[in-house]
Amino acid sequence: MRAAPFPPADMPAELRPLHDEMGAYIAEHLKGFVSRRDDGALIGPFAPMLRFPAFGRAAWTYTKALIDNATLPKAAHEVAILVTGAAFNSRYELYAHERVGAAVGLSDAKVATIAAGQRPADLTEEEAAAYDVAATLAGGRQLPATTYRRAVAAFGEDRTAELIYLVGGYCLVSLLLNAYDMSVPGREESLPDDRGDDA
């Protein structure tokens, strides 16, 4: 890890309100995967956000906006995140959202296929629209008109915008995780084992 998780007891006083806000919000909204160490330090993308708050505060605000304004069907939402994580080969993102995807009803086979960078053959229309948008944008390509129209037909224009911003946000999350070599729980010293408990 290049941005070590920041134990609350060791952080500057001016950073503690951001940490506490993030911790409370994560506990309420992001469940099903480990997001903090036993000493209270936040892990995953939250560690570099706290280490570099000049940029991390804005990244956190964007992340919260994606959660607060989420209206996409949950399965399509998770398909888009998994596709993005797979495009970046971002291990913590895949670790977390394999669990969330299963919790919202995606089959193990779908989750495994997407995490492996492949397109499942049995996607619903909403899942397929989310997959195609995410795969195109996370792959660094311009979104074709037909793909955009398919998403609008599935979700409407506003929720298609949500999908696009979701992919953009998780591209940032994946990039942070990869740049700072953030670990998966249980793989490195000081991270709790993942026993399937809520964070």
VMD Tcl script that draws the C-alpha trace (Angstrom):
set ca {
  {0.00 0.00 0.00}
  {1.28 3.43 -0.91}
  {-1.32 5.43 1.06}
  {-1.41 3.69 4.39}
  {-4.79 3.70 6.16}
  {-4.96 6.53 8.67}
  {-5.88 5.48 12.24}
  {-8.17 8.14 13.75}
  {-5.93 8.42 16.81}
  {-3.00 9.50 14.63}
  {-4.64 11.96 12.26}
  {-4.53 15.76 12.55}
  {-7.51 17.32 14.30}
  {-8.61 19.15 11.16}
  {-8.96 15.84 9.31}
  {-11.04 14.10 11.96}
  {-14.41 15.61 10.92}
  {-13.95 14.30 7.36}
  {-12.95 10.87 8.69}
  {-15.94 10.76 11.05}
  {-18.36 11.83 8.31}
  {-16.98 9.19 5.96}
  {-17.03 6.48 8.62}
  {-20.64 7.13 9.63}
  {-21.81 7.33 6.02}
  {-19.96 4.16 5.01}
  {-21.42 2.26 7.99}
  {-24.94 3.30 6.95}
  {-24.75 2.95 3.16}
  {-21.87 0.65 2.17}
  {-22.44 -2.77 3.71}
  {-21.33 -6.29 2.97}
  {-17.58 -5.80 2.77}
  {-14.75 -4.74 5.06}
  {-14.10 -0.99 4.90}
  {-12.09 -0.37 8.09}
  {-9.32 -1.93 10.14}
  {-9.63 -2.90 13.78}
  {-7.94 0.41 14.75}
  {-10.70 2.37 12.97}
  {-8.62 3.32 9.91}
  {-10.69 3.36 6.72}
  {-9.36 1.18 3.91}
  {-10.04 0.88 0.18}
  {-10.40 4.15 -1.73}
  {-11.12 6.01 1.50}
  {-7.50 5.78 2.69}
  {-6.02 7.89 -0.14}
  {-8.95 10.28 0.10}
  {-7.99 10.95 3.72}
  {-4.23 11.01 3.07}
  {-4.64 13.68 0.38}
  {-7.70 15.68 1.47}
  {-7.13 18.58 -0.95}
  {-8.37 16.17 -3.63}
  {-9.95 13.52 -1.45}
  {-12.71 15.77 -0.12}
  {-13.93 16.41 -3.66}
  {-13.68 12.70 -4.52}
  {-15.69 11.88 -1.39}
  {-18.34 14.48 -2.26}
  {-18.69 12.92 -5.73}
  {-18.93 9.43 -4.24}
  {-21.64 10.57 -1.81}
  {-23.57 12.25 -4.65}
  {-23.61 8.95 -6.55}
  {-25.03 7.15 -3.52}
  {-27.47 9.88 -2.47}
  {-28.95 10.20 -5.96}
  {-28.99 6.51 -6.90}
  {-32.16 5.57 -8.78}
  {-30.87 2.95 -11.22}
  {-32.12 -0.60 -10.67}
  {-29.73 -2.17 -8.16}
  {-28.63 -5.03 -10.41}
  {-27.84 -2.68 -13.32}
  {-26.03 -0.35 -10.92}
  {-23.80 -3.18 -9.69}
  {-23.20 -4.52 -13.21}
  {-21.83 -1.10 -14.20}
  {-19.51 -0.99 -11.18}
  {-18.26 -4.54 -11.72}
  {-17.59 -3.86 -15.40}
  {-15.61 -0.77 -14.46}
  {-13.64 -2.59 -11.78}
  {-12.87 -5.40 -14.23}
  {-11.72 -2.92 -16.91}
  {-9.20 -1.51 -14.43}
  {-8.45 -4.88 -12.80}
  {-9.05 -3.10 -9.50}
  {-8.90 -5.81 -6.85}
  {-10.53 -4.00 -3.90}
  {-13.37 -2.69 -6.09}
  {-14.02 -6.17 -7.42}
  {-13.73 -7.66 -3.92}
  {-16.35 -5.23 -2.54}
  {-18.79 -5.26 -5.44}
  {-18.72 -9.01 -6.00}
  {-20.34 -9.11 -2.55}
  {-22.73 -6.22 -3.16}
  {-23.70 -7.64 -6.55}
  {-24.60 -10.97 -4.96}
  {-26.57 -9.14 -2.25}
  {-28.74 -7.37 -4.84}
  {-29.54 -10.62 -6.64}
  {-26.91 -11.05 -9.34}
  {-26.08 -14.73 -9.71}
  {-22.63 -15.97 -8.80}
  {-22.13 -16.92 -12.46}
  {-22.94 -13.39 -13.66}
  {-20.72 -11.78 -11.06}
  {-17.83 -14.14 -11.81}
  {-18.14 -13.66 -15.57}
  {-18.21 -9.85 -15.31}
  {-15.34 -9.79 -12.81}
  {-13.33 -11.88 -15.30}
  {-13.88 -9.19 -17.93}
  {-16.48 -11.09 -19.95}
  {-20.10 -10.36 -20.88}
  {-22.62 -12.90 -19.49}
  {-25.03 -14.31 -22.03}
  {-28.05 -14.08 -19.71}
  {-28.15 -10.38 -18.82}
  {-31.55 -8.73 -18.53}
  {-32.19 -5.77 -20.85}
  {-31.37 -3.30 -18.06}
  {-28.21 -5.19 -17.10}
  {-27.15 -5.40 -20.75}
  {-27.64 -1.67 -21.28}
  {-25.60 -0.92 -18.15}
  {-22.91 -3.41 -19.19}
  {-22.51 -1.93 -22.67}
  {-22.31 1.67 -21.46}
  {-19.82 0.80 -18.73}
  {-17.65 -1.42 -20.94}
  {-17.45 1.24 -23.63}
  {-16.68 4.17 -21.33}
  {-14.37 2.34 -18.92}
  {-12.56 1.02 -21.98}
  {-11.77 4.60 -23.02}
  {-14.00 4.67 -26.07}
  {-16.64 7.11 -27.27}
  {-20.19 5.97 -26.55}
  {-21.95 5.03 -29.81}
  {-25.37 6.53 -30.50}
  {-26.99 3.08 -30.55}
  {-25.59 2.21 -27.13}
  {-26.73 5.53 -25.70}
  {-30.23 5.09 -27.18}
  {-30.45 1.59 -25.72}
  {-29.63 2.97 -22.28}
  {-32.20 5.77 -22.64}
  {-34.82 3.20 -23.69}
  {-33.99 1.11 -20.62}
  {-33.58 3.87 -18.04}
  {-34.69 7.25 -19.39}
  {-32.39 10.19 -19.97}
  {-31.84 11.18 -16.33}
  {-30.96 7.69 -15.15}
  {-28.69 7.24 -18.19}
  {-26.86 10.35 -16.99}
  {-26.65 8.73 -13.56}
  {-25.15 5.62 -15.19}
  {-22.54 7.69 -17.03}
  {-21.55 9.58 -13.88}
  {-21.48 6.29 -11.97}
  {-18.99 4.81 -14.43}
  {-16.91 8.00 -14.26}
  {-16.91 7.92 -10.47}
  {-15.86 4.29 -10.32}
  {-13.14 4.92 -12.90}
  {-11.76 7.41 -10.36}
  {-12.19 4.95 -7.50}
  {-10.46 2.19 -9.50}
  {-7.63 4.51 -10.42}
  {-7.08 5.48 -6.77}
  {-7.14 1.87 -5.67}
  {-4.66 0.86 -8.36}
  {-2.35 3.86 -7.96}
  {-2.09 3.38 -4.20}
  {-2.03 -0.45 -4.39}
  {-4.87 -0.76 -1.89}
  {-5.21 -4.26 -0.51}
  {-8.06 -6.68 -0.18}
  {-8.94 -7.55 3.45}
  {-6.96 -10.41 4.87}
  {-4.22 -10.16 2.25}
  {-1.88 -7.82 4.09}
  {-0.92 -7.23 7.70}
  {-3.29 -5.04 9.75}
  {-6.38 -5.72 7.62}
  {-9.11 -7.83 9.20}
  {-10.07 -11.10 7.58}
  {-13.24 -10.89 5.54}
  {-15.70 -13.26 7.13}
  {-18.69 -11.89 5.25}
  {-19.67 -9.56 8.10}
  {-20.89 -6.05 7.42}
  {-18.26 -3.32 7.56}
}
mol new
graphics top color blue
foreach p $ca { graphics top sphere $p radius 0.5 }
foreach p [lrange $ca 0 end-1] q [lrange $ca 1 end] { graphics top cylinder $p $q radius 0.2 }
display resetview
